[in-house]
Structures are given as C-alpha cells and as structure tokens.
Amino acid sequence: MERSLAMRQAACAVLAACLIGLLLTVLELGWATWRERGKAAALVEQMLDLVEGSAATAAWNADDGLAAQIGASALSIDAISGIEIGMSPTEPLWARFRTDAGWSDSNPGTSQPGALGALVFGDLALGERLLYRPLPNGRAEPAIGILRIHLDMRRISADYIAFVLSALLGGMARNLLLGLALTLVFHRFLTKPLLALEQAVEQIAPDNHDKKARLTAPAGHEHDELGRLSGRINEMLDRLDCSQQMLRQLATRDSLTDLPNRALLNERLDHALARAGRVQRGVAVLFMDLDRFKHVNDSLGHELGDRLLQAVAQRLRHTLRQSDTVGRLGGDEFLIIVEDVSDPKEVIQVADRVLTALARPLDLDGHQLQPSASIGISLWPEDGADGRQILRCADTAMYAAKAAGSGCWRMFSAEMTGRAMARLATEARLRAAEIRHEFELFYQPTVDPADLSLRGAEALLRWRREDGYVSPADFIHVAEETGLINPIGEWVLMEACRQAALWRQVQGDFTMAVNVSPRQLADAAFPDKVQRALSESGLPPALLTLEITETVAMNQAAGDFIMLRRLRDLGVGIAMDDFGTGYSSLSHLRRIPLTALKIDRGFISTVPGDVAIAATVLDLAQRLGLETVAEGVENEAQRQWLQHQGCPLMQGYLVSRPVPADIFSRHFLQGVPLASSG
C-alpha cells in the first residue's frame, strides 16, 4: 500500500508537538502544585501564629467567652472551615465548624475536595499547635491546651483544579496548533520540493522521456541539500546512460571482433525484411563458415585462432558495402545481410568478392595461413517468409557448400531441404545406433602378392540395421559433421585393437589398420586414446597402423604435422590411404612421419594395361623407405604384376571382401577355404 511522506511527517510533527507540550505542561503543573501547597501551608501557619497568644490566654483562664471571640474572628476567613481551642487534646474549651447548613459545634468531618485536591492538599487540611502559659519573657512548660485550625479544602483546591484543567486544555490546543504549524513549514520547505523532484523523475522514466533530459533543482533550493540531491540524481542518470550504452554494446556486439552478434543480427534482419516489404526489394542472407578453423585452433592454439577470426572480420568489413551488415554468429560462423537485391547475380558477386578477399594469404606470427570459407545463400521472399526461415535455408545451403569442397558457395534450393531432413534423420539414428550397439567391424585381409600369406587386416566400420547393413558412405560424413565420429572412432579403435590382440595369439604378429577421421586428428586427446586402446588390449604399437587420407595429411601441414608426430612417437604406423588422388606436395611428403603408402584402386584397375602411375608410386615408396599396399586387386593379372614389381602387400576382392570377425577368423586363421564359407 502506498504511504505518504507528507502524512507521516504531519503525524510525526503533531505527535512531537504533543509530547513536548505535555512535558512542558507537566513541568508547569508541578511548579503550580508546589506553589499552591506553599500558599496553603503558609495560611495555616499565619492563622496559628495570629490566634496562638489569645487562645493560650483563654485556655489558661478557661475563658470560653474569649475563646468564642477568637474563633469567630478566625472563621471570618473563607479558607478556614473550623477552629478548636481545648484544655487538652480530649478536653475542648470551645469549638465551631462551618457546614453547608450553617455553623456546628461538633466536627462534621473533613470536607471532600475531590480526588485531585485530596491528593495535592490532603496533608494540609488540619493545622495543630500546643498552647503554653504566656510569660513576659517566654512561655512556661508544660502545655496548657491545644489549638486546631481546619482548612476548607474545596475552596483551596478549586482554584488549583481550575488551573489544571485550563492548563491541560490550553496546552492541548497549543500543541495541536504547533504541530499543524510545523507540518505546514515542513511541507512548504521539504515535502513539496521532494514531491516536485518525484514528478520530475517520473517525467524522465525510460519509456517516457528524452534520454538527455535531466532534473532541475526546485526553486529556492538550488544551493541546499535538495539542489545537491538533484545534482546527484543527474550524475546517476549520466552514469546509468553510460552503463546502458555499455550493456547494449555487450549485448549486441561480439566482444572478439566488435561485429554485431546473433541478437543484433536477428534484429537487423527483421528490420531489413520489414523495409524490403515496403519498398518491394529483395534481401539476401549469406551464412559463412570458415574451413578447417578447428584444426587451426587445435594445432596453433586458441589465441592464434582468435586473431584469425579478427583478421577475417576486418577483411569482411573492407569488402562489403556500407549498406550491408556483417556479424558473427559464434565460433567461426559469420552472417552477411545484403539489402536492396534486385537480381540473384548481385548476391553471387558479393559471395565471390568475399571468398576472394578471404583467400589472400595471411601471416600470423610467422604462420602462413590461407583462410577459406563455405557460404550458403538464401533469398527473401523466395526461400522463406521470415528471418528464421531465411537463416535456416542459408544454413542448409552452407552445409551443401561444405560438402562441395572448401572455398565455394551454394544457393539454397528446395532439394537441399530434403537432404537436410535426411541428414537430421541419419544423425538421430546414428545417436541411437551408438546406444544400441548397432555398429560392427568388418575386416579385409592384407596379403603378400607372392604367396597370398596373411600379413594383416584393415578394420572397416559397418552399421547393422534390421533391413541390412548401411554403407559407410551414407553415414560417415554425417558423423564427421556432427562430431559423433569421435566416440564412434574411439570404439572402432578399441575394438580393432582388442580383436587384433586375440588373433595375434593364434596367427602371430600381423598388422591391424584403422582409418582415422579429420575430427579425430583434431582432438588433442587422440594420442592418449590410442595409448589407452593399446594398453587395454595388450597389442604392441608396431602392429597398429593408422590410415589417413591425403587431404587430412595436407591439412596437418599447417601445424607442421604435430599430431602425426605425436602418434608416430607412440610407435604406431602411419599410412596414407588412396595416395595419388589428392593434392599431396612432394616436399610435404618427405616431412610427413609416414610408414606406408596405399596405392588407390583406381591406379591398380588399369594394371597391367597402363602401369605408369602404379609403377611410379611403387618406386617413390621404395625410394622413401615406405611400405606399399596396393588396394582394389581383383584379378590374377594384377597380382602377378604386383609380385613382379616387388610390391610387398595387397588387398582386394581377389583375396576377400571385408567380412565379419567370425568369418575372417574361420577363413584366414583356421584355414577353411574361401569357397566353402557360404
């Protein structure tokens, strides 16, 4: 409930005035009581002094006539209600008392002055004095009589009570008037200016004011506490405006690149769409993701990764028009909003300009980097009715650009939505497959071309479903994009090492090859996982070969092959798979810590008709001291050529397709012929 300062101030002022007035009244009444009691006591003493001598003579002479004269003279005073002259306290000589009905010779009782009079004057109602025989130079002992004078307490207390009542009533009226006067003074000089300040503050509320409006001190209070309070409030408003500006900066700007963040980008996109609806122009959204940024972070460190993001942001600012908006969504994702689009070609030109600008080499602390990005493009209103749909379409197109290779863009199309939905469904099924243990390893043997003796095996992942096995080509890329490849790859590594250790007890030493994905190599903890798989299985490191593609190997070049060297230090082998199909640099090939090259099946398929590339790879491997494995050997002529060239190892359908572990064990370890495998 709202409480008024003015009302509380008035109540406090009246209460304070009443309490102070009451205290003054009590002091005044105390002084009056002391004064009136003194007057009554003095009256008694004066009458006793006046009557004492004559009363002593009457008592000594037992002269009741003289006593009567003395008494009548004393009773003429209104304040005296009775007088007694006695020979002794119990032997009266003469007595007379004033009553309401007249005079009485007997004491009618003490007059009742009321409670207040009795309280104040009760002990003064009777004055007594002993009488002695008078002598010229003194008095003679013993006492010869007694004199008693009775006061009329009603008469004495009447004036006192009237004074008390008038003092109380007058004091109360005075206190109330004083309280009201204080209230008016306080209201005039305090609450009224405070009310004016309150109304002024209300006028500059955040939702109803010019942000630069400030308080003005109440008139007449420019240099007192209220004036200083107004100044302090204005200072607080200045600091509040500054804080709000900083908070908005933090809330709407990316702290690393100072570009608009996701919240501000959404706001500007909504504004751009609203404006485009009015002017009947198009809007384009470019969703950009840096290629291989995680590898830079993991191999060169997060500090260098942050500097790369800052450099990319700077290039985007310089490349785009003032009317375009560029911001950072988070991580290595950026968003570009292009307004006033009349032709999709304009957006394509923007995307090409951005990719060209990013492709320029970048030197960061001596590290030569060549950034690239994948861009997905969506258009309004063709691809969606609102900002959320446009962003989702641009995101989908960006994944299509990623799939097409680094440094390219893709426009959104309706077919991409179907692929995106299929990808989401595959991702969901993959997560469930990991929980349900639906993954299985198949093994393809590696043999000596000369005698087909078993030298090792390659572990290949298969996804077992109720309707059969899913091809790795249909799910590995999804697992790679979503990061599921890390837990799946770790399981493959553990299972392959375990199986190889079991077969080693029967077959003796032979090599187990396991494919490794780019995300696994980007994981700083991957060498520890390899070490744990070897330790738990008991497999010697020399019997494990990790297979990487040419593309993965070249991506490692930016980090000077640090991860590959760490793996090689464990003692495991490193084989380059599908050699000759990528963009290997021979200078890099000498620096990569490889132990083997695998000739791609495409080069073996032309043997023995066209042997130029296959023979070159074999010769290169021999000169580099690397072991060579020929993939995709499907006929006897190919085997014979490899044997003649001195190729040490081969694998392919001529020997066996990839098969489950139990079939592999039965055919290649127990010697059951392949023809009877059924």
Salt bridges, closest charged atoms under 4 A:
GLU36 OE2 - ARG35 NH2 3.42
GLU36 OE2 - LYS39 NZ 3.76
GLU45 OE1 - ARG129 NH2 2.91
ASP49 OD1 - ARG129 NH1 2.49
GLU52 OE1 - ARG129 NH1 2.93
GLU84 OE1 - ARG148 NH1 3.90
GLU84 OE2 - HIS150 NE2 2.82
ASP100 OD1 - ARG154 NH2 3.18
ASP105 OD1 - ARG96 NE 2.98
ASP123 OD1 - ARG37 NH1 2.83
GLU128 OE2 - ARG148 NE 2.79
ASP152 OD2 - ARG155 NE 3.00
ASP224 OD2 - HIS221 ND1 2.68
GLU225 OE2 - ARG228 NH2 3.76
GLU235 OE2 - ARG232 NH1 3.75
ASP238 OD1 - ARG214 NH2 2.65
ASP241 OD2 - ARG214 NH2 2.82
ASP254 OD1 - ARG328 NH1 3.03
GLU267 OE2 - ARG248 NH2 3.65
ASP289 OD2 - LYS402 NZ 2.70
ASP291 OD1 - LYS402 NZ 2.89
ASP298 OD2 - LYS294 NZ 2.88
ASP324 OD1 - ARG321 NH2 2.74
GLU339 OE1 - ARG275 NH1 3.49
ASP340 OD1 - ARG275 NH1 2.95
ASP365 OD2 - ARG307 NH1 2.60
GLU427 OE2 - ARG431 NH2 2.90
GLU438 OE2 - ARG436 NH1 3.81
GLU440 OE1 - ARG464 NH1 3.03
ASP448 OD2 - ARG455 NH2 2.85
GLU458 OE1 - LYS598 NZ 3.12
GLU481 OE1 - ARG423 NE 2.60
GLU490 OE1 - LYS529 NZ 3.86
GLU490 OE2 - ARG532 NH2 2.68
GLU495 OE2 - ARG498 NH2 2.49
ASP509 OD1 - ARG504 NE 2.62
ASP523 OD2 - LYS529 NZ 2.79
GLU547 OE2 - LYS598 NZ 2.69
ASP560 OD1 - ARG591 NH2 2.30
ASP619 OD2 - ARG623 NE 2.95
GLU631 OE2 - LYS598 NZ 3.43
GLU636 OE2 - ARG639 NH2 2.27
